[in-house]
Amino acid sequence: MTLILPAATAWGGGWAWRTGAMPAWVTAQLNNSKQFHTDQYGGAGYPYNGWISGGTSAVADLVVLGDSHARHYAEGLNKVIGGPKSKSIYIRSTSCILLPGITRLTPGEDWDKLCAGALNSAIQVIKKSPGAAVMLSESWGEQLQMGGLMESRKSIPGGDTDQGYRFIAGKIEELRNAIRGHQLILIGNVPGAGSPDVIGCFARPKYFPIDCASKLVRREADIPTRSGSLILEEYASSKDDVTYLNPYRAFCSGGYCRAIDDDGVFYSDTYHLSKHGSLEFVRYFEAQIFGILSQDLKVSGRGVTSNSAPDG
C-alpha cells in the first residue's frame, strides 16, 4: 500500500470521498447501468463503420481506424471535437490491426476479409477527403499476439515483444506511404485500470471495506508494454507528418496512473476507456488534435511527442 498512496493524493482533492460515503456519480452509474461496460464504454452508441459526427458531405476531417481501442475515443471525439467544432469524423473499426498485409489468426471469423475490408474502406474515405487527418489506435500488445501475416499465415514476428513492435512500426510506415499527404495521429495503449471490474470496487458491501482510490492505481514501471511503446514513440518522432499521442500524459502523474477522478471512472473494464475516460483523453489533447484538423499546427513527431514515460 505504501507504494500507491502517493498516487491517491496526486490529483485534485486526492479523492476526498474515498474513505467516506459513496460519491453521487458512482451511485448514479450503479443505479442506471446494469451492464457497466456495455453502457459506459467510450464507443457505446457509435458505429463500427460510419460517422461519429458530421458526414453529410461524405468528406471527413478526421478518419479514425483501429480496433475497439480506436472506437473507445468516439465519445470524446464527438463531444469535444466533432460537434462543438463542426468537424466530420469517420470511423472504421474491427478487432484486428488495420495495417497493410496484417490479419488475425484466431478462429471463428474470416479475419482476412474483415481486416483487409476495413482498411480498404477507410482508405477509400481518406482518398475522398483531401485534407483529412488519419488517427490510428489499437490495443497493440493484445493484437500483436493475435495478429499474423496475411500472405504467409505466420504469426507477427516477435509477437508483443520489442521485435514485434519494430515489425509493426514498419507496417505503420507502409500505411503512411499509402496515405501520403495526410497527417497521421498515432495513439499508444492506455495504461489500464488494473482491475477488470472498476465500478464493482465501489459496489462491495460496506462490511468489506476497500480503498478503491488506492486499489485502482497502477505504477507506470510495472506496465508490461512499456518498452514496446517506446518503439512506437521513437518511430513517430522520426517522421514530420506523424504525431504521437501518449495516453499516459492524460492519466498518469508522478509515476502512477489513475483509473478514476472525482467526476467518474476512466475505464469501463480493464483496458477500455469509459465515456468519461474518452472525454478526459480528448480534452487533454484537444489543442493538438484540433490544431492538426485546422492545419494551424504543423504536425511534427519531434515537436509533439511526449517527453513523459512511454505509454502502455
Salt bridges, closest charged atoms under 4 A:
GLU75 OE2 - LYS79 NZ 2.86
GLU75 OE1 - LYS275 NZ 3.36
ASP112 OD2 - ARG153 NH1 2.78
GLU173 OE2 - ARG176 NH1 2.74
GLU173 OE2 - LYS239 NZ 3.62
GLU174 OE2 - LYS171 NZ 3.29
ASP222 OD1 - ARG219 NH2 2.99
ASP240 OD1 - ARG302 NH1 2.44
ASP241 OD1 - ARG176 NE 2.66
ASP261 OD1 - HIS276 NE2 2.92
ASP269 OD2 - HIS37 ND1 3.68
ASP269 OD2 - HIS272 ND1 3.09
GLU280 OE2 - ARG258 NH2 3.31
GLU286 OE2 - LYS85 NZ 3.09
